[in-house]
Amino acid sequence: MAMAGAIISLIGAVFLFLGALGVLRMPDIYNRMQAGTKATTLGSILFLLGLGLGHFHKVCICKTIILVLFIIFTNPISSHALARAAHYIGIRLTKKTVLDKLHEEDREELV
């Protein structure tokens, strides 16, 4: 069990690293949030599950499940709220962005 936990934790750490790399490489704040949120959500979940498997105790498993559920529910919601706030205050998209559905919805509400 400890070896499987170590491997899962390592995979989670790789996803966390790739999320950090995505934050550095993406062209605008919206792409950075998307890359960071998806990769860090999966990386955090895998890392915690690996720790839970590595320290196989009933209390540790329960705490790990609670933490995983918290991450599943809060990471996407907070990222969405931050992206909406950034769009609301007028942070521009990159010039390579083809479609801005939120801007189109805002225009439709005004009409």
FENQUI-V520667 format. One record per residue. RES is the residue in three letters. PHI is phi as a letter, one per 20 degrees, with the letter a starting at -180 (NA if undefined). OMEGA is omega as a letter, one per 20 degrees, with the letter a starting at -180 (999 if undefined). D_CENTER is the distance of its C-alpha to the mean C-alpha in Angstrom with 2 decimals. Layout:
BEGIN
RES,PHI,OMEGA,D_CENTER / RES,PHI,OMEGA,D_CENTER
END
This chain:
BEGIN
MET,NA,a,27.08 / ALA,f,r,26.33 / MET,f,r,26.08 / ALA,f,r,23.64 / GLY,f,r,21.47 / ALA,f,a,21.72 / ILE,f,r,20.79 / ILE,f,r,17.69 / SER,f,r,16.67 / LEU,f,r,17.48 / ILE,f,r,15.37 / GLY,f,r,12.35 / ALA,f,r,13.46 / VAL,f,r,13.78 / PHE,f,r,10.20 / LEU,f,r,9.34 / PHE,f,r,12.21 / LEU,f,r,11.28 / GLY,f,r,7.99 / ALA,f,r,10.54 / LEU,f,r,13.02 / GLY,f,r,11.15 / VAL,f,r,10.92 / LEU,f,a,14.61 / ARG,e,a,15.70 / MET,f,a,14.48 / PRO,f,a,17.29 / ASP,c,a,16.09 / ILE,f,a,13.71 / TYR,f,r,12.31 / ASN,f,r,11.61 / ARG,f,r,10.16 / MET,f,a,7.65 / GLN,f,r,6.91 / ALA,f,a,7.04 / GLY,f,a,5.16 / THR,f,a,1.88 / LYS,f,a,3.47 / ALA,f,a,5.26 / THR,f,r,4.43 / THR,f,r,4.01 / LEU,f,a,6.99 / GLY,f,r,8.43 / SER,f,r,8.73 / ILE,f,r,10.16 / LEU,f,r,12.45 / PHE,f,r,13.50 / LEU,f,r,14.46 / LEU,f,r,16.20 / GLY,f,r,18.02 / LEU,f,r,19.17 / GLY,f,r,20.29 / LEU,f,a,22.25 / GLY,f,r,23.66 / HIS,d,a,24.98 / PHE,f,r,26.25 / HIS,c,a,27.55 / LYS,f,a,27.46 / VAL,f,a,26.19 / CYS,f,r,23.42 / ILE,f,r,22.25 / CYS,f,r,22.31 / LYS,f,r,20.31 / THR,f,r,17.68 / ILE,f,r,17.49 / ILE,f,r,17.25 / LEU,f,r,14.38 / VAL,f,r,12.45 / LEU,f,r,13.36 / PHE,f,r,12.39 / ILE,f,a,8.76 / ILE,f,a,8.87 / PHE,e,a,10.61 / THR,e,a,9.38 / ASN,g,a,5.64 / PRO,f,a,6.35 / ILE,f,a,9.71 / SER,f,r,9.31 / SER,f,r,7.43 / HIS,f,r,10.25 / ALA,f,r,12.77 / LEU,f,r,12.17 / ALA,f,r,12.50 / ARG,f,r,15.56 / ALA,f,r,17.01 / ALA,f,r,16.78 / HIS,f,a,18.46 / TYR,f,a,20.94 / ILE,e,r,22.14 / GLY,n,r,22.66 / ILE,f,a,20.31 / ARG,f,r,21.29 / LEU,f,r,19.54 / THR,f,a,20.52 / LYS,f,r,23.90 / LYS,f,a,22.59 / THR,f,a,20.79 / VAL,e,a,23.00 / LEU,c,r,22.10 / ASP,c,a,21.01 / LYS,f,r,21.25 / LEU,f,r,20.43 / HIS,f,r,23.35 / GLU,f,r,25.54 / GLU,f,r,24.88 / ASP,f,r,25.82 / ARG,f,r,28.99 / GLU,f,r,29.93 / GLU,f,a,29.77 / LEU,f,a,32.14 / VAL,e,999,34.65
END
